[in-house]
Amino acid sequence: FDVRRSLFLDSTAHAILCAIRELVANAIRHGHARTVSVDGTLRGNWLSVSVTDNGCGFDVDGHPGPAQGHFGLDGIRDRVKRLGGKLTLVSHPPTGTVATLEIPLPQKGDHE
């Protein structure tokens, strides 16, 4: 996908990159995915980025969290929330997971 870099502050672009990188790493490390794809689109004033894998999937409501030493998904969720967006996880064990970040584009003057 092609989104003009000028639409985002450096800190926003960095947060998006870090979230995508962590989702891809999780798909490989924990999901044992053999295929991972990253797709994105602009929908109105929102950037939508999906990371899809063919890994083993997981229980999105009962996955290990900070209490068990796993901070990745909570960290991603926090990053996206700080940007005014949301993270949606849909997993179908044992056939894979789709993680979608939806982040609002800044309005004119937001980074002036």
Steps between C-alpha positions, in 0.01 A plus 500: 500500500608854443436769757678832485754515780428871539162410654668389824733640759825307545375371834179368341685328216740345753212373717331341197825337390566364851147357522530327161844364585373354830196341333720336235745379766213356707360318197834331441617450860176398667273404211767309306363662184654408169331786316437854624354783294469868580229693317378852543244740369360844557132503590380856519715664768624171642807291426427128529790253515446124523759238586375155396674171572443129450630405844340294773279780630421572864223583743470878462315532832719261701848557361795546738550861605729706721433279803658213305786714364342572158479871418478505119128524434440735793784720373353506151154578635643786711693647203195492277275643771740794552455574129123504542459165328412143582641150461269216399608135525319215328650154538381165375712226656662313337482696173637844582442850624412842361607805699365833378617845606268789427653844551344837422686727263590835649270785401638807326704696752545207742875499452564861420 
